[in-house]
Amino acid sequence: MLGGILPSYIILEWKKNHKGGTALLIEGARRIGKSYIVEEFARKEYASYILVDFSKVSPF
């Protein structure tokens, strides 16, 4: 799918182990599909989700 940037089993394991008690921080190079894979996971695993994209925040 995306060359194994963030295998889905890692996100599923996080969901199972933390049950919403912690956030998942995903770091990596720009433009490699981090946002895409997380959005796809959210669409498949949750009835609704909130997307927070700090790259689109305007400075004060």
mmCIF file of the N, C-alpha and C atoms, coordinates in Angstrom:
data_MODEL
# 
_entry.id   MODEL 
# 
loop_
_atom_site.group_PDB 
_atom_site.id 
_atom_site.type_symbol 
_atom_site.label_atom_id 
_atom_site.label_alt_id 
_atom_site.label_comp_id 
_atom_site.label_asym_id 
_atom_site.label_entity_id 
_atom_site.label_seq_id 
_atom_site.pdbx_PDB_ins_code 
_atom_site.Cartn_x 
_atom_site.Cartn_y 
_atom_site.Cartn_z 
_atom_site.occupancy 
_atom_site.B_iso_or_equiv 
_atom_site.pdbx_formal_charge 
_atom_site.auth_seq_id 
_atom_site.auth_comp_id 
_atom_site.auth_asym_id 
_atom_site.auth_atom_id 
_atom_site.pdbx_PDB_model_num 
ATOM 1   N N  . MET A 1 1  ? 0.828   -1.201 0.000  1.00 0.00 ? 1  MET A N  1 
ATOM 2   C CA . MET A 1 1  ? 0.000   0.000  0.000  1.00 0.00 ? 1  MET A CA 1 
ATOM 3   C C  . MET A 1 1  ? 0.864   1.253  0.000  1.00 0.00 ? 1  MET A C  1 
ATOM 4   N N  . LEU A 1 2  ? 1.541   1.543  1.091  1.00 0.00 ? 2  LEU A N  1 
ATOM 5   C CA . LEU A 1 2  ? 2.375   2.738  1.146  1.00 0.00 ? 2  LEU A CA 1 
ATOM 6   C C  . LEU A 1 2  ? 3.827   2.396  1.445  1.00 0.00 ? 2  LEU A C  1 
ATOM 7   N N  . GLY A 1 3  ? 4.255   1.247  1.059  1.00 0.00 ? 3  GLY A N  1 
ATOM 8   C CA . GLY A 1 3  ? 5.643   0.877  1.258  1.00 0.00 ? 3  GLY A CA 1 
ATOM 9   C C  . GLY A 1 3  ? 6.021   0.633  2.708  1.00 0.00 ? 3  GLY A C  1 
ATOM 10  N N  . GLY A 1 4  ? 5.042   0.356  3.561  1.00 0.00 ? 4  GLY A N  1 
ATOM 11  C CA . GLY A 1 4  ? 5.332   0.020  4.948  1.00 0.00 ? 4  GLY A CA 1 
ATOM 12  C C  . GLY A 1 4  ? 5.746   1.183  5.817  1.00 0.00 ? 4  GLY A C  1 
ATOM 13  N N  . ILE A 1 5  ? 5.269   2.384  5.511  1.00 0.00 ? 5  ILE A N  1 
ATOM 14  C CA . ILE A 1 5  ? 5.610   3.545  6.336  1.00 0.00 ? 5  ILE A CA 1 
ATOM 15  C C  . ILE A 1 5  ? 5.200   3.284  7.778  1.00 0.00 ? 5  ILE A C  1 
ATOM 16  N N  . LEU A 1 6  ? 3.957   2.948  7.951  1.00 0.00 ? 6  LEU A N  1 
ATOM 17  C CA . LEU A 1 6  ? 3.410   2.668  9.265  1.00 0.00 ? 6  LEU A CA 1 
ATOM 18  C C  . LEU A 1 6  ? 2.466   1.489  9.091  1.00 0.00 ? 6  LEU A C  1 
ATOM 19  N N  . PRO A 1 7  ? 2.968   0.281  9.292  1.00 0.00 ? 7  PRO A N  1 
ATOM 20  C CA . PRO A 1 7  ? 2.113   -0.892 9.085  1.00 0.00 ? 7  PRO A CA 1 
ATOM 21  C C  . PRO A 1 7  ? 0.839   -0.799 9.916  1.00 0.00 ? 7  PRO A C  1 
ATOM 22  N N  . SER A 1 8  ? -0.275  -1.180 9.324  1.00 0.00 ? 8  SER A N  1 
ATOM 23  C CA . SER A 1 8  ? -1.565  -1.041 9.997  1.00 0.00 ? 8  SER A CA 1 
ATOM 24  C C  . SER A 1 8  ? -1.630  -1.826 11.296 1.00 0.00 ? 8  SER A C  1 
ATOM 25  N N  . TYR A 1 9  ? -0.876  -2.931 11.404 1.00 0.00 ? 9  TYR A N  1 
ATOM 26  C CA . TYR A 1 9  ? -0.934  -3.692 12.652 1.00 0.00 ? 9  TYR A CA 1 
ATOM 27  C C  . TYR A 1 9  ? -0.408  -2.881 13.834 1.00 0.00 ? 9  TYR A C  1 
ATOM 28  N N  . ILE A 1 10 ? 0.487   -1.939 13.590 1.00 0.00 ? 10 ILE A N  1 
ATOM 29  C CA . ILE A 1 10 ? 0.994   -1.091 14.681 1.00 0.00 ? 10 ILE A CA 1 
ATOM 30  C C  . ILE A 1 10 ? -0.120  -0.189 15.198 1.00 0.00 ? 10 ILE A C  1 
ATOM 31  N N  . ILE A 1 11 ? -0.887  0.385  14.299 1.00 0.00 ? 11 ILE A N  1 
ATOM 32  C CA . ILE A 1 11 ? -1.993  1.249  14.717 1.00 0.00 ? 11 ILE A CA 1 
ATOM 33  C C  . ILE A 1 11 ? -3.075  0.420  15.398 1.00 0.00 ? 11 ILE A C  1 
ATOM 34  N N  . LEU A 1 12 ? -3.379  -0.759 14.867 1.00 0.00 ? 12 LEU A N  1 
ATOM 35  C CA . LEU A 1 12 ? -4.386  -1.621 15.497 1.00 0.00 ? 12 LEU A CA 1 
ATOM 36  C C  . LEU A 1 12 ? -3.943  -2.050 16.894 1.00 0.00 ? 12 LEU A C  1 
ATOM 37  N N  . GLU A 1 13 ? -2.668  -2.340 17.055 1.00 0.00 ? 13 GLU A N  1 
ATOM 38  C CA . GLU A 1 13 ? -2.142  -2.713 18.372 1.00 0.00 ? 13 GLU A CA 1 
ATOM 39  C C  . GLU A 1 13 ? -2.279  -1.543 19.340 1.00 0.00 ? 13 GLU A C  1 
ATOM 40  N N  . TRP A 1 14 ? -1.973  -0.328 18.881 1.00 0.00 ? 14 TRP A N  1 
ATOM 41  C CA . TRP A 1 14 ? -2.134  0.868  19.717 1.00 0.00 ? 14 TRP A CA 1 
ATOM 42  C C  . TRP A 1 14 ? -3.585  1.014  20.143 1.00 0.00 ? 14 TRP A C  1 
ATOM 43  N N  . LYS A 1 15 ? -4.520  0.847  19.201 1.00 0.00 ? 15 LYS A N  1 
ATOM 44  C CA . LYS A 1 15 ? -5.945  0.986  19.510 1.00 0.00 ? 15 LYS A CA 1 
ATOM 45  C C  . LYS A 1 15 ? -6.371  -0.041 20.566 1.00 0.00 ? 15 LYS A C  1 
ATOM 46  N N  . LYS A 1 16 ? -5.918  -1.266 20.401 1.00 0.00 ? 16 LYS A N  1 
ATOM 47  C CA . LYS A 1 16 ? -6.288  -2.340 21.318 1.00 0.00 ? 16 LYS A CA 1 
ATOM 48  C C  . LYS A 1 16 ? -5.691  -2.119 22.714 1.00 0.00 ? 16 LYS A C  1 
ATOM 49  N N  . ASN A 1 17 ? -4.443  -1.733 22.779 1.00 0.00 ? 17 ASN A N  1 
ATOM 50  C CA . ASN A 1 17 ? -3.744  -1.613 24.058 1.00 0.00 ? 17 ASN A CA 1 
ATOM 51  C C  . ASN A 1 17 ? -4.082  -0.354 24.848 1.00 0.00 ? 17 ASN A C  1 
ATOM 52  N N  . HIS A 1 18 ? -4.377  0.740  24.164 1.00 0.00 ? 18 HIS A N  1 
ATOM 53  C CA . HIS A 1 18 ? -4.556  2.008  24.868 1.00 0.00 ? 18 HIS A CA 1 
ATOM 54  C C  . HIS A 1 18 ? -6.002  2.444  25.002 1.00 0.00 ? 18 HIS A C  1 
ATOM 55  N N  . LYS A 1 19 ? -6.888  1.877  24.225 1.00 0.00 ? 19 LYS A N  1 
ATOM 56  C CA . LYS A 1 19 ? -8.334  2.118  24.344 1.00 0.00 ? 19 LYS A CA 1 
ATOM 57  C C  . LYS A 1 19 ? -8.694  3.602  24.491 1.00 0.00 ? 19 LYS A C  1 
ATOM 58  N N  . GLY A 1 20 ? -8.039  4.450  23.724 1.00 0.00 ? 20 GLY A N  1 
ATOM 59  C CA . GLY A 1 20 ? -8.373  5.877  23.748 1.00 0.00 ? 20 GLY A CA 1 
ATOM 60  C C  . GLY A 1 20 ? -7.744  6.657  24.883 1.00 0.00 ? 20 GLY A C  1 
ATOM 61  N N  . GLY A 1 21 ? -6.899  6.037  25.678 1.00 0.00 ? 21 GLY A N  1 
ATOM 62  C CA . GLY A 1 21 ? -6.304  6.717  26.819 1.00 0.00 ? 21 GLY A CA 1 
ATOM 63  C C  . GLY A 1 21 ? -5.088  7.555  26.491 1.00 0.00 ? 21 GLY A C  1 
ATOM 64  N N  . THR A 1 22 ? -4.487  7.328  25.328 1.00 0.00 ? 22 THR A N  1 
ATOM 65  C CA . THR A 1 22 ? -3.307  8.092  24.930 1.00 0.00 ? 22 THR A CA 1 
ATOM 66  C C  . THR A 1 22 ? -3.404  8.452  23.454 1.00 0.00 ? 22 THR A C  1 
ATOM 67  N N  . ALA A 1 23 ? -2.646  9.445  23.089 1.00 0.00 ? 23 ALA A N  1 
ATOM 68  C CA . ALA A 1 23 ? -2.575  9.841  21.679 1.00 0.00 ? 23 ALA A CA 1 
ATOM 69  C C  . ALA A 1 23 ? -1.485  9.034  20.985 1.00 0.00 ? 23 ALA A C  1 
ATOM 70  N N  . LEU A 1 24 ? -1.571  8.958  19.693 1.00 0.00 ? 24 LEU A N  1 
ATOM 71  C CA . LEU A 1 24 ? -0.559  8.284  18.887 1.00 0.00 ? 24 LEU A CA 1 
ATOM 72  C C  . LEU A 1 24 ? 0.207   9.352  18.113 1.00 0.00 ? 24 LEU A C  1 
ATOM 73  N N  . LEU A 1 25 ? 1.501   9.470  18.371 1.00 0.00 ? 25 LEU A N  1 
ATOM 74  C CA . LEU A 1 25 ? 2.337   10.442 17.672 1.00 0.00 ? 25 LEU A CA 1 
ATOM 75  C C  . LEU A 1 25 ? 3.015   9.737  16.509 1.00 0.00 ? 25 LEU A C  1 
ATOM 76  N N  . ILE A 1 26 ? 2.813   10.279 15.325 1.00 0.00 ? 26 ILE A N  1 
ATOM 77  C CA . ILE A 1 26 ? 3.425   9.707  14.125 1.00 0.00 ? 26 ILE A CA 1 
ATOM 78  C C  . ILE A 1 26 ? 4.389   10.736 13.563 1.00 0.00 ? 26 ILE A C  1 
ATOM 79  N N  . GLU A 1 27 ? 5.652   10.362 13.504 1.00 0.00 ? 27 GLU A N  1 
ATOM 80  C CA . GLU A 1 27 ? 6.679   11.257 12.994 1.00 0.00 ? 27 GLU A CA 1 
ATOM 81  C C  . GLU A 1 27 ? 7.295   10.663 11.745 1.00 0.00 ? 27 GLU A C  1 
ATOM 82  N N  . GLY A 1 28 ? 7.848   11.521 10.907 1.00 0.00 ? 28 GLY A N  1 
ATOM 83  C CA . GLY A 1 28 ? 8.524   11.044 9.719  1.00 0.00 ? 28 GLY A CA 1 
ATOM 84  C C  . GLY A 1 28 ? 8.754   12.171 8.732  1.00 0.00 ? 28 GLY A C  1 
ATOM 85  N N  . ALA A 1 29 ? 9.389   11.826 7.643  1.00 0.00 ? 29 ALA A N  1 
ATOM 86  C CA . ALA A 1 29 ? 9.683   12.804 6.597  1.00 0.00 ? 29 ALA A CA 1 
ATOM 87  C C  . ALA A 1 29 ? 8.390   13.371 6.012  1.00 0.00 ? 29 ALA A C  1 
ATOM 88  N N  . ARG A 1 30 ? 8.524   14.490 5.342  1.00 0.00 ? 30 ARG A N  1 
ATOM 89  C CA . ARG A 1 30 ? 7.368   15.121 4.710  1.00 0.00 ? 30 ARG A CA 1 
ATOM 90  C C  . ARG A 1 30 ? 6.924   14.330 3.489  1.00 0.00 ? 30 ARG A C  1 
ATOM 91  N N  . ARG A 1 31 ? 5.620   14.381 3.229  1.00 0.00 ? 31 ARG A N  1 
ATOM 92  C CA . ARG A 1 31 ? 5.010   13.876 2.001  1.00 0.00 ? 31 ARG A CA 1 
ATOM 93  C C  . ARG A 1 31 ? 5.260   12.386 1.738  1.00 0.00 ? 31 ARG A C  1 
ATOM 94  N N  . ILE A 1 32 ? 5.155   11.575 2.804  1.00 0.00 ? 32 ILE A N  1 
ATOM 95  C CA . ILE A 1 32 ? 5.306   10.141 2.591  1.00 0.00 ? 32 ILE A CA 1 
ATOM 96  C C  . ILE A 1 32 ? 4.032   9.367  2.907  1.00 0.00 ? 32 ILE A C  1 
ATOM 97  N N  . GLY A 1 33 ? 2.952   10.080 3.267  1.00 0.00 ? 33 GLY A N  1 
ATOM 98  C CA . GLY A 1 33 ? 1.671   9.423  3.458  1.00 0.00 ? 33 GLY A CA 1 
ATOM 99  C C  . GLY A 1 33 ? 1.238   9.203  4.899  1.00 0.00 ? 33 GLY A C  1 
ATOM 100 N N  . LYS A 1 34 ? 1.842   9.900  5.844  1.00 0.00 ? 34 LYS A N  1 
ATOM 101 C CA . LYS A 1 34 ? 1.464   9.735  7.246  1.00 0.00 ? 34 LYS A CA 1 
ATOM 102 C C  . LYS A 1 34 ? 0.002   10.097 7.466  1.00 0.00 ? 34 LYS A C  1 
ATOM 103 N N  . SER A 1 35 ? -0.410  11.237 6.989  1.00 0.00 ? 35 SER A N  1 
ATOM 104 C CA . SER A 1 35 ? -1.797  11.670 7.164  1.00 0.00 ? 35 SER A CA 1 
ATOM 105 C C  . SER A 1 35 ? -2.757  10.730 6.455  1.00 0.00 ? 35 SER A C  1 
ATOM 106 N N  . TYR A 1 36 ? -2.387  10.304 5.276  1.00 0.00 ? 36 TYR A N  1 
ATOM 107 C CA . TYR A 1 36 ? -3.242  9.419  4.494  1.00 0.00 ? 36 TYR A CA 1 
ATOM 108 C C  . TYR A 1 36 ? -3.516  8.107  5.233  1.00 0.00 ? 36 TYR A C  1 
ATOM 109 N N  . ILE A 1 37 ? -2.481  7.473  5.735  1.00 0.00 ? 37 ILE A N  1 
ATOM 110 C CA . ILE A 1 37 ? -2.665  6.177  6.375  1.00 0.00 ? 37 ILE A CA 1 
ATOM 111 C C  . ILE A 1 37 ? -3.479  6.309  7.666  1.00 0.00 ? 37 ILE A C  1 
ATOM 112 N N  . VAL A 1 38 ? -3.294  7.392  8.403  1.00 0.00 ? 38 VAL A N  1 
ATOM 113 C CA . VAL A 1 38 ? -4.058  7.593  9.633  1.00 0.00 ? 38 VAL A CA 1 
ATOM 114 C C  . VAL A 1 38 ? -5.522  7.883  9.322  1.00 0.00 ? 38 VAL A C  1 
ATOM 115 N N  . GLU A 1 39 ? -5.785  8.692  8.285  1.00 0.00 ? 39 GLU A N  1 
ATOM 116 C CA . GLU A 1 39 ? -7.171  8.957  7.904  1.00 0.00 ? 39 GLU A CA 1 
ATOM 117 C C  . GLU A 1 39 ? -7.868  7.691  7.433  1.00 0.00 ? 39 GLU A C  1 
ATOM 118 N N  . GLU A 1 40 ? -7.194  6.875  6.667  1.00 0.00 ? 40 GLU A N  1 
ATOM 119 C CA . GLU A 1 40 ? -7.777  5.609  6.212  1.00 0.00 ? 40 GLU A CA 1 
ATOM 120 C C  . GLU A 1 40 ? -8.094  4.705  7.404  1.00 0.00 ? 40 GLU A C  1 
ATOM 121 N N  . PHE A 1 41 ? -7.186  4.641  8.359  1.00 0.00 ? 41 PHE A N  1 
ATOM 122 C CA . PHE A 1 41 ? -7.422  3.863  9.572  1.00 0.00 ? 41 PHE A CA 1 
ATOM 123 C C  . PHE A 1 41 ? -8.654  4.383  10.306 1.00 0.00 ? 41 PHE A C  1 
ATOM 124 N N  . ALA A 1 42 ? -8.757  5.684  10.474 1.00 0.00 ? 42 ALA A N  1 
ATOM 125 C CA . ALA A 1 42 ? -9.896  6.281  11.180 1.00 0.00 ? 42 ALA A CA 1 
ATOM 126 C C  . ALA A 1 42 ? -11.203 5.976  10.464 1.00 0.00 ? 42 ALA A C  1 
ATOM 127 N N  . ARG A 1 43 ? -11.217 6.080  9.161  1.00 0.00 ? 43 ARG A N  1 
ATOM 128 C CA . ARG A 1 43 ? -12.439 5.790  8.394  1.00 0.00 ? 43 ARG A CA 1 
ATOM 129 C C  . ARG A 1 43 ? -12.893 4.344  8.570  1.00 0.00 ? 43 ARG A C  1 
ATOM 130 N N  . LYS A 1 44 ? -11.924 3.432  8.636  1.00 0.00 ? 44 LYS A N  1 
ATOM 131 C CA . LYS A 1 44 ? -12.252 2.001  8.729  1.00 0.00 ? 44 LYS A CA 1 
ATOM 132 C C  . LYS A 1 44 ? -12.595 1.563  10.157 1.00 0.00 ? 44 LYS A C  1 
ATOM 133 N N  . GLU A 1 45 ? -11.973 2.168  11.148 1.00 0.00 ? 45 GLU A N  1 
ATOM 134 C CA . GLU A 1 45 ? -12.083 1.675  12.523 1.00 0.00 ? 45 GLU A CA 1 
ATOM 135 C C  . GLU A 1 45 ? -13.064 2.435  13.414 1.00 0.00 ? 45 GLU A C  1 
ATOM 136 N N  . TYR A 1 46 ? -13.473 3.639  13.024 1.00 0.00 ? 46 TYR A N  1 
ATOM 137 C CA . TYR A 1 46 ? -14.333 4.454  13.879 1.00 0.00 ? 46 TYR A CA 1 
ATOM 138 C C  . TYR A 1 46 ? -15.539 4.969  13.109 1.00 0.00 ? 46 TYR A C  1 
ATOM 139 N N  . ALA A 1 47 ? -16.647 5.147  13.822 1.00 0.00 ? 47 ALA A N  1 
ATOM 140 C CA . ALA A 1 47 ? -17.854 5.706  13.207 1.00 0.00 ? 47 ALA A CA 1 
ATOM 141 C C  . ALA A 1 47 ? -17.650 7.190  12.878 1.00 0.00 ? 47 ALA A C  1 
ATOM 142 N N  . SER A 1 48 ? -16.886 7.884  13.714 1.00 0.00 ? 48 SER A N  1 
ATOM 143 C CA . SER A 1 48 ? -16.557 9.288  13.453 1.00 0.00 ? 48 SER A CA 1 
ATOM 144 C C  . SER A 1 48 ? -15.171 9.556  14.024 1.00 0.00 ? 48 SER A C  1 
ATOM 145 N N  . TYR A 1 49 ? -14.534 10.609 13.546 1.00 0.00 ? 49 TYR A N  1 
ATOM 146 C CA . TYR A 1 49 ? -13.206 10.967 14.029 1.00 0.00 ? 49 TYR A CA 1 
ATOM 147 C C  . TYR A 1 49 ? -12.980 12.450 13.826 1.00 0.00 ? 49 TYR A C  1 
ATOM 148 N N  . ILE A 1 50 ? -12.006 12.992 14.544 1.00 0.00 ? 50 ILE A N  1 
ATOM 149 C CA . ILE A 1 50 ? -11.637 14.404 14.421 1.00 0.00 ? 50 ILE A CA 1 
ATOM 150 C C  . ILE A 1 50 ? -10.221 14.454 13.864 1.00 0.00 ? 50 ILE A C  1 
ATOM 151 N N  . LEU A 1 51 ? -10.034 15.240 12.828 1.00 0.00 ? 51 LEU A N  1 
ATOM 152 C CA . LEU A 1 51 ? -8.724  15.402 12.217 1.00 0.00 ? 51 LEU A CA 1 
ATOM 153 C C  . LEU A 1 51 ? -8.135  16.738 12.672 1.00 0.00 ? 51 LEU A C  1 
ATOM 154 N N  . VAL A 1 52 ? -6.983  16.695 13.301 1.00 0.00 ? 52 VAL A N  1 
ATOM 155 C CA . VAL A 1 52 ? -6.279  17.904 13.722 1.00 0.00 ? 52 VAL A CA 1 
ATOM 156 C C  . VAL A 1 52 ? -5.012  17.978 12.888 1.00 0.00 ? 52 VAL A C  1 
ATOM 157 N N  . ASP A 1 53 ? -4.933  18.994 12.037 1.00 0.00 ? 53 ASP A N  1 
ATOM 158 C CA . ASP A 1 53 ? -3.788  19.144 11.136 1.00 0.00 ? 53 ASP A CA 1 
ATOM 159 C C  . ASP A 1 53 ? -3.061  20.432 11.501 1.00 0.00 ? 53 ASP A C  1 
ATOM 160 N N  . PHE A 1 54 ? -1.965  20.296 12.229 1.00 0.00 ? 54 PHE A N  1 
ATOM 161 C CA . PHE A 1 54 ? -1.237  21.464 12.702 1.00 0.00 ? 54 PHE A CA 1 
ATOM 162 C C  . PHE A 1 54 ? -0.518  22.206 11.577 1.00 0.00 ? 54 PHE A C  1 
ATOM 163 N N  . SER A 1 55 ? -0.390  21.614 10.433 1.00 0.00 ? 55 SER A N  1 
ATOM 164 C CA . SER A 1 55 ? 0.252   22.307 9.325  1.00 0.00 ? 55 SER A CA 1 
ATOM 165 C C  . SER A 1 55 ? -0.648  23.394 8.743  1.00 0.00 ? 55 SER A C  1 
ATOM 166 N N  . LYS A 1 56 ? -1.931  23.356 9.081  1.00 0.00 ? 56 LYS A N  1 
ATOM 167 C CA . LYS A 1 56 ? -2.869  24.341 8.546  1.00 0.00 ? 56 LYS A CA 1 
ATOM 168 C C  . LYS A 1 56 ? -3.258  25.402 9.573  1.00 0.00 ? 56 LYS A C  1 
ATOM 169 N N  . VAL A 1 57 ? -2.570  25.444 10.693 1.00 0.00 ? 57 VAL A N  1 
ATOM 170 C CA . VAL A 1 57 ? -2.845  26.429 11.737 1.00 0.00 ? 57 VAL A CA 1 
ATOM 171 C C  . VAL A 1 57 ? -2.174  27.737 11.360 1.00 0.00 ? 57 VAL A C  1 
ATOM 172 N N  . SER A 1 58 ? -2.930  28.818 11.435 1.00 0.00 ? 58 SER A N  1 
ATOM 173 C CA . SER A 1 58 ? -2.332  30.120 11.119 1.00 0.00 ? 58 SER A CA 1 
ATOM 174 C C  . SER A 1 58 ? -1.643  30.688 12.354 1.00 0.00 ? 58 SER A C  1 
ATOM 175 N N  . PRO A 1 59 ? -0.544  31.406 12.163 1.00 0.00 ? 59 PRO A N  1 
ATOM 176 C CA . PRO A 1 59 ? 0.161   31.999 13.316 1.00 0.00 ? 59 PRO A CA 1 
ATOM 177 C C  . PRO A 1 59 ? -0.663  33.104 13.955 1.00 0.00 ? 59 PRO A C  1 
ATOM 178 N N  . PHE A 1 60 ? -0.417  33.321 15.244 1.00 0.00 ? 60 PHE A N  1 
ATOM 179 C CA . PHE A 1 60 ? -1.150  34.359 15.981 1.00 0.00 ? 60 PHE A CA 1 
ATOM 180 C C  . PHE A 1 60 ? -0.570  35.709 15.723 1.00 0.00 ? 60 PHE A C  1 
# 
